[in-house]
């Protein structure tokens, strides 16, 4: 019996028709054979045919049965065939990659860095800018902002009476809610008391945000009625961490500021109003509304609202602005020049964070582009070097698509491996990275590697693989078969198109590196200037700690004073302490605003209505190192019930006493026109109270001894030695004065201020890292491409040298090539940086986006790095041996 | 295979039986369907004759299960014919089925034989 002809893939891709034909042929063959046999045995042809059909059985059914089955077989074979080919491609790719570990390592590292950085940064971008706020229908939530002549940018705090008036008169909102920050002392059943952040909120807050409590209930209107028993809603974290997550917590009592608060509910995890809060309590508007003539000038409520369905932001804004104009006319003392505005809640909550986040995202995007260029370059160089192998494959019958797929498989394999590692790195590294600067992100934006983030990471990795693999693969597959086969590997330096592509890739790399370096340079210069800016005080050797006098007994000012006097006295007498004082807020952390009227001066309407107001006591200025310019600091003459004593800064002296000596002058502070006069006892140096990047503005510092209504102070202790060693001392002093009170945030002033710079430092650090990586990639890319060109043109250089070219001219020839490509990229990159520079404006301090020095430094740096990267291959070109290269053929 | 028309539909022939007979037929060499049918006829002395419908349905079923593979070749009389070959999984299947059959047959024989 003859062997059947064997084929590797017997029925590759048979059509339905083909299958039918084959089944028919097979059955026909059987019948014919049978007929022949029967005829041979003596039957008439007709009878034989009939007999054969008869003994066969159900022919039509069998035909249909076999066709159907074969179609199924075919489909299954096609699928497994495709899988087999994919497996072959991948196995081949794996073997190829393993043969060049250097390439694999470079490509993997590039991918891990690029995909890791992009995934990590995207998880932050998503948290801050993309993920919906954790409220119901967050798109219709808005925040109220009032701008005034002193704060043209607007402040998100308004006065209680204004809030009430907006609420009563507005027509475009379904409701207005407000919150006010405070701190409370919690006395647990056992253990030390703790100072907690809390928010007082209007009782409609949770309903307005459409967030239901996890346990119990939210607030009802009755909770803020006069005489209602005090209630609190707990945050998830406080409930879990401080109370152990007890399920029966609703209905229990917490001792807050010596008062028993009934817990009525627990909010879900991650619920926040954008500020740290362990718990929420009902806001008592009635108390403020009882004295509108005073409270209308006190701006401390954060207000937010929800647009009515069908009402646009512009319409609601116009409605509120009409009310605010009416209020300005009606209460010029408080509201002159104040204009209300509505901004989307997300915008208000994200605030200054949007710019750095976008910036870092942009930087990582550029890094990814750079990585793509680098990978494409590497792959291209390899594809060119392997052109002969590919040509042989083509000659043996591999289709173009199969060729492309083979090269693509290598890139994809690397992309999957590198991307996987990168994503893992991002997932593991992001919390660590954020942990470095805990203050960088507000609690509203929990950064988690959710499925979207992971999907983006995978997508980026695959896209990188496809882009960096497809471009060179298509180029290589287009290679002229015959030419490649005829040539020796040496001449396969790539056709004109490959050469041009590599030049473009080098230019792209250098250009992207230039953009990143300029950005990083500008940020670094800003940061350096910012940290060196004269703050007006000396932050070293100072320990700070927050303490709040809480409880009804401290409604007696004498007790407040006795407490703080005792604490500061004990500290001041310690030999290790230089000076001890206390303040409402630390420098750069802001102030509250007030207004100042100088006795005998007309109330100048052009003069800013707002002056910074900070209560201080004891030797505060000595403790943080602020000089006394004239007059005196507070002393024992400033008794609780004596004439009010205030210090002003130099900015206030210039603004309010342009022609006079301020010391000894009488002024009136605050909104109450019937308030008693105070006396300016001294002028102190200007301190940057509102932020590192905000120059000192007029400020007034009244003595806390005479203003004990403010309960929470930050102790500041200047020590001779290590300030942290004074911590037990501070704890003992507070404990001795009142063991029921809690200390919080015990840390050095440096540390306390540092967290203020956290976001900025974080962004800078990241961009610097990216710029460093970009520089390294650009250098490696330039070097790699040039080295490849040189090695493939060794013979040409040899011939040139043999024909009398000097080594110097060969060196210059190669150098000129590399530098020209890089130069084009550099110019384009610098131009791009100049165009994109204004994006940075919000983050720069005392540095213009088009800072000449930075641009020059970046250009110089890149040129020297490129030169070094070019010099090594160029030097190799000069060593081409003329004899050797002539003999090579 | 004899030269007379025969009734080739033994009703007691189970589907599984046809399958194992085909696998056995292909154990030594590739064959086309008609040759398989002739081989079965000859080996069993006509007792285990399988009609064409059952044979080809079984062949395509076995091919779908990848126990046999098919390819086109030239027959003895130089005609295009579809040849079937036992695949490695088919060979394993044959071995397992044969053992089971032998045990089964021995059991039936011992039950039927006089005590």
Boltz contact constraints between the chains, C-beta under 6 A:
constraints:
  - contact:
      token1: [A, 2]
      token2: [B, 74]
      max_distance: 6.0
  - contact:
      token1: [A, 4]
      token2: [B, 30]
      max_distance: 6.0
  - contact:
      token1: [A, 4]
      token2: [B, 71]
      max_distance: 6.0
  - contact:
      token1: [A, 4]
      token2: [B, 73]
      max_distance: 6.0
  - contact:
      token1: [A, 4]
      token2: [B, 83]
      max_distance: 6.0
  - contact:
      token1: [A, 5]
      token2: [B, 73]
      max_distance: 6.0
  - contact:
      token1: [A, 10]
      token2: [B, 71]
      max_distance: 6.0
  - contact:
      token1: [A, 26]
      token2: [B, 82]
      max_distance: 6.0
  - contact:
      token1: [A, 29]
      token2: [B, 81]
      max_distance: 6.0
  - contact:
      token1: [A, 30]
      token2: [B, 33]
      max_distance: 6.0
  - contact:
      token1: [A, 30]
      token2: [B, 34]
      max_distance: 6.0
  - contact:
      token1: [A, 30]
      token2: [B, 52]
      max_distance: 6.0
  - contact:
      token1: [A, 33]
      token2: [B, 34]
      max_distance: 6.0
  - contact:
      token1: [A, 41]
      token2: [B, 3]
      max_distance: 6.0
  - contact:
      token1: [A, 51]
      token2: [B, 5]
      max_distance: 6.0
  - contact:
      token1: [A, 55]
      token2: [B, 5]
      max_distance: 6.0
  - contact:
      token1: [A, 55]
      token2: [B, 8]
      max_distance: 6.0
  - contact:
      token1: [A, 56]
      token2: [B, 52]
      max_distance: 6.0
  - contact:
      token1: [A, 56]
      token2: [B, 53]
      max_distance: 6.0
  - contact:
      token1: [A, 57]
      token2: [B, 51]
      max_distance: 6.0
  - contact:
      token1: [A, 57]
      token2: [B, 52]
      max_distance: 6.0
  - contact:
      token1: [A, 57]
      token2: [B, 53]
      max_distance: 6.0
  - contact:
      token1: [A, 58]
      token2: [B, 53]
      max_distance: 6.0
  - contact:
      token1: [A, 62]
      token2: [B, 53]
      max_distance: 6.0
  - contact:
      token1: [A, 62]
      token2: [B, 56]
      max_distance: 6.0
  - contact:
      token1: [A, 62]
      token2: [B, 57]
      max_distance: 6.0
  - contact:
      token1: [A, 65]
      token2: [B, 57]
      max_distance: 6.0
  - contact:
      token1: [A, 66]
      token2: [B, 56]
      max_distance: 6.0
  - contact:
      token1: [A, 66]
      token2: [B, 60]
      max_distance: 6.0
  - contact:
      token1: [A, 69]
      token2: [B, 60]
      max_distance: 6.0
  - contact:
      token1: [A, 69]
      token2: [B, 64]
      max_distance: 6.0
  - contact:
      token1: [A, 73]
      token2: [B, 64]
      max_distance: 6.0
